[in-house]
Amino acid sequence: MIILRHCESEFNRLYTLTGRDPGVADPCLSAQGREHARRLVHELAGEHITRILVSPFTRALETAAPIAKALGITPEITPLVRERGIYSCDEGSPASALCSAWPRLDFAGLDEIWWSDLPESDRHLQSRVQRFRSFMAAQPASGETLVVSHWWFLLGLCGDSLENGDWRHEHL
């Protein structure tokens, strides 16, 4: 599979400026993040992606959108790959609000309040990572799957810190 950390969000931009949690729930991408997401279309063009699994957070959805559009793929909402509940940005938007904002995506399997409690324990995060590993191991075309996720989740999955918009191949 290919793992991708979402591009820079407004939370990331403000946190970098101040070093403090800016109190922004479910932030959208910053202008720089939106531009980076558009560039990813070209970076990932030769990777033979046939499936996109995406976290329900807005910043992940906005990162996946231009890639999905270019490839003619409808992203699959995958709450297992959501961010660890630590900061204000880790409070999501209710499923009903996401349905309104993203009418072409299927949020039917998402609880209205789907994000993790704050703070989410290491044990709970690692449990999600292991469930996702098992899920992906059972997928026939996992090597053609793009997973758009978040720093803490990807750290638990691959053991490395990915910067905003970084991607790489990850073998289970």
C-alpha positions as CSV (number, residue, x, y, z in Angstrom):
1,M,0.0,0.0,0.0
2,I,1.0,3.6,-0.3
3,I,0.6,5.7,2.9
4,L,0.1,9.4,2.7
5,R,0.0,11.9,5.5
6,H,-2.6,14.7,4.8
7,C,-1.2,18.0,3.6
8,E,-0.8,21.0,5.8
9,S,-4.0,22.0,7.6
10,E,-4.9,25.3,9.2
11,F,-4.2,23.7,12.6
12,N,-0.7,22.7,11.4
13,R,0.0,26.2,10.0
14,L,-1.1,27.9,13.2
15,Y,0.6,25.4,15.5
16,T,3.8,26.0,13.7
17,L,3.5,29.7,14.1
18,T,2.7,29.7,17.8
19,G,3.8,26.3,19.2
20,R,0.3,26.0,20.9
21,D,-2.9,24.3,20.1
22,P,-5.0,26.9,18.3
23,G,-8.3,25.4,19.2
24,V,-9.4,24.5,15.7
25,A,-11.7,21.4,15.4
26,D,-11.6,19.4,12.1
27,P,-9.6,22.0,10.2
28,C,-9.5,22.3,6.5
29,L,-6.2,22.5,4.5
30,S,-4.3,25.7,4.5
31,A,-3.6,27.4,1.1
32,Q,-0.2,25.7,1.0
33,G,-1.8,22.4,1.9
34,R,-4.4,22.7,-1.0
35,E,-1.6,23.5,-3.4
36,H,0.5,20.5,-2.2
37,A,-2.6,18.2,-2.6
38,R,-2.9,19.3,-6.2
39,R,0.9,18.6,-6.8
40,L,0.4,15.1,-5.3
41,V,-1.7,14.2,-8.4
42,H,1.5,14.4,-10.5
43,E,3.7,12.8,-7.9
44,L,1.5,9.8,-7.5
45,A,0.5,9.5,-11.2
46,G,2.7,6.5,-11.9
47,E,1.9,4.5,-8.8
48,H,-1.1,2.5,-10.3
49,I,-3.5,3.4,-7.5
50,T,-6.9,1.7,-7.9
51,R,-8.3,2.3,-4.4
52,I,-8.2,5.2,-1.9
53,L,-9.0,4.7,1.8
54,V,-9.3,8.0,3.6
55,S,-9.8,9.2,7.2
56,P,-13.1,11.1,7.7
57,F,-11.3,14.2,8.9
58,T,-11.7,17.2,6.5
59,R,-8.0,17.7,6.0
60,A,-7.6,14.1,4.9
61,L,-10.7,14.3,2.6
62,E,-9.3,17.5,1.0
63,T,-5.9,15.9,0.5
64,A,-7.5,12.8,-1.2
65,A,-10.0,14.8,-3.4
66,P,-7.7,16.0,-6.2
67,I,-6.0,12.6,-6.5
68,A,-9.3,10.7,-6.5
69,K,-10.7,13.1,-9.1
70,A,-7.7,12.7,-11.4
71,L,-7.8,8.9,-11.1
72,G,-11.6,8.6,-11.3
73,I,-11.8,6.8,-8.0
74,T,-14.4,7.4,-5.2
75,P,-12.5,7.4,-1.8
76,E,-13.7,5.0,0.8
77,I,-14.3,6.5,4.2
78,T,-12.2,4.5,6.7
79,P,-12.5,5.7,10.3
80,L,-9.9,3.2,11.5
81,V,-7.1,5.4,10.0
82,R,-8.3,8.5,11.8
83,E,-5.9,10.6,13.9
84,R,-5.3,9.9,17.5
85,G,-7.4,12.0,19.8
86,I,-5.0,14.4,21.4
87,Y,-5.5,18.0,20.1
88,S,-8.4,20.2,19.2
89,C,-8.0,19.3,15.5
90,D,-8.7,15.7,16.5
91,E,-12.4,16.4,17.1
92,G,-14.1,15.7,13.8
93,S,-17.3,16.9,12.1
94,P,-20.5,14.9,12.7
95,A,-21.3,12.4,10.0
96,S,-24.4,14.4,9.0
97,A,-22.2,17.5,8.4
98,L,-19.7,15.4,6.3
99,C,-22.6,14.0,4.2
100,S,-23.7,17.5,3.4
101,A,-20.2,18.8,2.7
102,W,-19.2,15.7,0.6
103,P,-22.4,14.5,-1.0
104,R,-20.6,12.1,-3.5
105,L,-19.0,10.1,-0.7
106,D,-20.6,7.3,1.4
107,F,-20.6,8.1,5.1
108,A,-23.4,5.5,5.8
109,G,-21.1,3.3,7.9
110,L,-19.9,6.2,10.1
111,D,-21.4,6.9,13.5
112,E,-22.6,10.5,14.0
113,I,-19.8,11.1,16.5
114,W,-17.0,8.9,15.1
115,W,-13.7,10.4,16.3
116,S,-11.7,9.2,19.4
117,D,-12.2,10.5,22.9
118,L,-9.6,13.0,23.9
119,P,-7.0,11.9,24.9
120,E,-6.9,8.5,23.2
121,S,-4.6,6.0,24.9
122,D,-1.6,4.4,23.3
123,R,-3.3,1.0,23.7
124,H,-6.5,2.1,21.9
125,L,-4.4,3.6,19.0
126,Q,-2.3,0.5,18.7
127,S,-5.5,-1.6,18.7
128,R,-6.8,0.4,15.7
129,V,-3.4,0.1,13.9
130,Q,-3.5,-3.7,14.4
131,R,-7.1,-4.0,13.2
132,F,-6.2,-2.0,10.1
133,R,-3.1,-4.2,9.5
134,S,-5.4,-7.3,9.6
135,F,-7.9,-5.6,7.3
136,M,-5.3,-4.7,4.7
137,A,-3.6,-8.1,4.9
138,A,-6.9,-9.6,3.7
139,Q,-7.3,-7.2,0.8
140,P,-6.4,-8.7,-2.6
141,A,-5.0,-5.5,-4.2
142,S,-3.4,-3.8,-1.1
143,G,-0.4,-2.8,-3.2
144,E,-2.6,-0.6,-5.3
145,T,-4.3,1.1,-2.4
146,L,-3.6,4.7,-1.2
147,V,-4.3,5.3,2.5
148,V,-4.7,9.0,3.4
149,S,-4.2,9.3,7.2
150,H,-2.5,11.3,10.0
151,W,0.8,11.6,11.9
152,W,0.0,9.5,15.0
153,F,-1.8,6.7,13.1
154,L,1.0,6.5,10.5
155,L,3.7,6.5,13.2
156,G,2.0,3.5,14.8
157,L,1.6,1.8,11.4
158,C,5.1,2.3,10.0
159,G,7.3,3.5,12.9
160,D,8.4,6.7,11.1
161,S,7.3,10.3,11.3
162,L,5.9,11.6,8.0
163,E,5.6,15.3,7.4
164,N,2.5,16.9,5.9
165,G,2.0,15.5,2.4
166,D,4.8,12.9,2.6
167,W,4.0,9.5,1.2
168,R,5.8,6.2,0.8
169,H,5.2,2.5,0.1
170,E,4.5,0.4,3.2
171,H,4.5,-3.4,3.2
172,L,2.7,-5.3,5.9
